[in-house]
């Protein structure tokens, strides 16, 4: 749903799918579509595989990607919620009075046609580059009359170093040769650069860090920077590098990938962030943003912390599952969860993207963090039993449980997911705070069960594998391959974490095959059956656990 924000973002499309199962009508469920934040912008070609941050790429031309998270690299196609049923009919051969017609031969392209096509592509690329240059020139002319204060200062220094006119020579006599910009001189120069960058941001209605990218691009294109000293040009590059977005990623050791590019900045903020609460290791903010269609949307922003949490604030669950305190990579774990849910077609976790938000400090020091759609409904702990036993609620909660078995989420307590039933009966389940997942030490899909005899394992909030699933869940999971999982997670997790994810998948897969052999795979509309719900206990399902205290 995003429009062009930090970079141009593709339009999302619905990944809904349905089929007719026959028999009794199915209970209403949430349509298979993401309704949340816009997609993170794609990086330009040739930069997706870079592992360490450098200057932000120039060409913001994203490629469309399947899935939706409000449209979170390579294109990932979502599996259908249902497989279509088709029949192939075989007919006995009959005499055909008409002769068989051979398809017309395919015309081969001539060398001239190939050359013409290549020239056409080169011309299109040239025109595109020229259009971008013209747009940048127009922006700078509007924002920085006569080149701006920074360029005027640097050109004056160059004239004193290499005087040409009588005025230049007179300036040298009065002021002397230019001195190195150190100490207070450098601070004064940096203030000029910041002033010009803010002017660019205002003129273009863009984030100040995007303005840094624009000025750097103008220097590379020689729109700015002509007629200045080489040493001053190097200093200007240093100042821009110190203000660029890349340093934020370096500080967090966060890879710059398609999914980690900021999807929202202060340019889309309608109301300043307000403190919503304080988590174990950081403060969470409520923020109102403008979505792709211009509508206001309530979201939650969680800044990423570059300093490791103190041992007393570090989650026991994270430590026991193999998540590093010094480098937890919280953003990647959340984004990996979203990618897994999207791949399965299980729309049961909060849509999460990376964002840059100014929390009241220096505009060139925004917080890089995670922004997620605000969950509707109530936390599971506040939902009454009459709602929990509804068939559509049962199905959606079971999808969340299966996803957690696959991702190794060990902290899904009854405050960490919300349940919302709309007036038309559709149910929406949304898991939040997907931080404690994909630990390398958690290789069994049911390895997050609490143990009341072990003081440390009491902190776990998982369950045993579910006693029953439906055919949609079975198809979605069994359609996955190990290669799918590697491809989905390779730019987010390390090798040991991916290996653990594959082991958990193998465990879930074997469990589903066992359920099929035992006749415990039901149709999606059968979650309301009494005998099905009786199988859901506090130890093998989130639903049974929540019903015990509802």
Secondary structure by P-SEA (a helix, b strand, c coil): ccccccccccbbbbcbbbbbccccccccccccccccccccccccccccccccccccccccccccccccccccccbbbbcccbbbbbbbbbbccccccccccccccbbbbcaaaaaaaaaaaaaaaaaaaaaaaaaaaaaaaaccccccaaaaaaaaaaaaaccccaaaaaaaaaccccccccaaaaaaaaaaaaaaaaaaaaaacccaaaaaaaaaaaaaaccccccccaaaaaaaaaaaaaacaaaaaaaacccccccccccccccccccccccccccccbbbbbbbbbccccbbbbbbbbbbbccccccccccaaaaaacccccccaaaaaaaaaaaaaaaacccccccccccccccccccccccbbbbbccccccccccccccccccaaaaaaaaaaaaaaaaacccccccccbbbbbccccbbbbbbcccccccccccccccccccccccccccccccccccccccaaaaaaaaaccaaaaaaaccccccaaaaaaaaaaaaaaaaaaaaaaaacccccccccccaaaaaaccccccaaaaaaacc
